[in-house]
Amino acid sequence: MLNDLILIGKIKEGDIKAYEGLFRLYYEPLCRYAVTYVNRMEIAEEIVQDLFYIFWKERSKLPVFQSVKAYLYGAVRNRSLQHIEHLLVQDKYREERLNDDTENDFQTPLESLEYKELQERVEKTIQNFPERRQRIFRMHRFEGKKYTEISAELALSVKTIEAEMTKALQTLRKEIDLYIHTR
């Protein structure tokens, strides 16, 4: 308990060595703990890294607490639960959008027809992407995955994911512009 108070005091004063020691001591156990909630090591690592980033960034505002360990584990639990809640909200929104009858959003049958034509054209364009670009685009836009998640799943760099998404979006913009200007 006294050691924790001394450690927090040093970190509050900006002692990077004390912070690094804390990080090395708790990083792996906290990741293993987070993965019991989120079931994916990449996400668990992201949660713990974000926690340590905020811990250092907000070090001057750190409260005095009895146990650093209890604080860190509690924070990881809370962040993991927030992540799960966020995923549930995303799933609910996605489900509502899928169940939503888009045609009712249009005023006239012509608008509805134009929307269907554009939707078919966009889908055809996506199908014509190279296989890797198509997979990355669908994972990001339709499955809601982050670039880092796609990168880990496909064993590609984040820069490659960004480049593929940029190319996909440029192609789609051109196709939509062409559709609009030929109407």
N, C-alpha and C positions, 0 to 999 in steps of 0.2 A: 504494500500500500504506500509506504513512504517512498519506495523506488519509483512508483508510478507518478507521484506528485513531483518528484525531482525531474523525471523524464519530461513531463508535460511542461514544467517550468523552462527547461532547456529548449524544448521545441518552440514554445511561445517566444523565446528570445531569438529564434532563428538558427539554432544549432542544427545544421544539416546532418552532422554525424549522428546525433541522437535520433533524428527522423529516419535516417537510413537504417539504423539499428532496429528501430521499431518496424520498419517496412520489411526488412529481412526476416525478422522474428515471426511476423504474423501473416505475411502475404500468402504463402502456400496453404496454411491451415484455413485462412478465411476463404480462399478460393474453393477448397474442398467443402467447406460449410455452405457456401453459396450454391454450389452445384447440386446440393441436396434439395434445394428449392427450385432452381431454374432448369435443371437437367441437362445443361450444355456448358461445357467448360469455357468456351469462348465468351459466353455471356457472363458467367461467373467471374472470369478474369476482368471483364469490362467493368462490372459492378465494383469489384475490389479496387481496381486501378482508379476509378472515378472517386471512390471514397477516400483513398490516400491523397489524390490530387486536391480534393476539397479540404481535407484535413490539414495539408500544408498551406494551401492558399488562405484559409481562414484561421490559421494557427493563433493569431493574436486574439481571436474571439473565443478560443476554446474554453469551455467551462471547466471548473475544477471538479474532477470526479475521482471516486475512490479506486476504480479499476479501469485501466486502459483496455484491458482484454474484454471486459464486459461491455464497455462502450463500443468497441470495434465490432464485436459479434452482434450486438443489438442493432448497430447501424447497417451491417451487412444483411441481417434478417429483414429489416425495414425496407431497404433498397430492393432486395430480392422480391419481396411481396409487392412493392410498387411496380416492379417490372412485370410480374405476373398479371397484376391488375391492368396495366397498360395493354398487355397482349389480349386480355379478355375484352377490353373496350374496342380494340382494333378488330377483333373477330366479330363482335356484335355489330359494329359499324359496317364491316364488309358484308356480313350476312344480310343486314337491312338493305344495303345497296343492291345486292344480288336479287333480293326478293322484291325490290321496288320496281314497279312497272314503269320503265323509262318513257314509254310512249305516251303516258298520261301527262308528261311534262310539256308536250307540244300543243300548240293552239290549233293547228290545222293538219289535215292528212298529208299535205305537201311537206310541212316541216317534219312530220314523222317519217315520211319516205326519204327525205334528204338525210335525216339522221341515220337511218338504216344503211343507206348507200355509203355514207362516210364511214360508218362503223365497219362495214364490210371491206372497204378500201384500206382502212387502217389495219384490220386483221390480216388481209392479204399481204400488205407491206411487211408486217411483222413475220409472217410465215416465210417471206423471201429473204429475211436476214440470214447471214451465216449462222450455223447451228449454235455456236458459242454465244454470239451476240443475242440471238433469240432467247436462249436459256437465261442469260443474265438479265435481259429486259423483263422477261416474265417473272423471274424471281423477285426483282425489285418492285416492279409496278403492280403485279397482280398478287404476289405473296407477301408483299410489304417488308421484305428483308432489307437490311442495311447493307451497304457496300462491304463492311467488314465481315458480316455473316456470309455473304456470297463468296467473298475472297477465301474465307476459311473452308467453306463447303466445296468449292471448285479448285482449291489449291492454286489460286492465281493472286497476283498482287492487287492491292486496292487501286493502284494506278491503272492497271489493265481493265479493271471493272469500270473505272471512271471513263476511260477512253472508249470502251465499248458502248457505254450508255450515251456518251456524247455523240458518237456516230449514229446510234439508233435514233436519238431525238432529232438530229439534223435531217436524217432521211425521212422521218415522220413529218417534220415541219414542211419539207419540200413537197411531200405527197399531199398534205392538207392544203398548202398554198395552191398547188396545181388543181386540186379539186374545187377550191373556192373560185379560182379565176376562170375555170372552164364551165361554170354554172351559168 
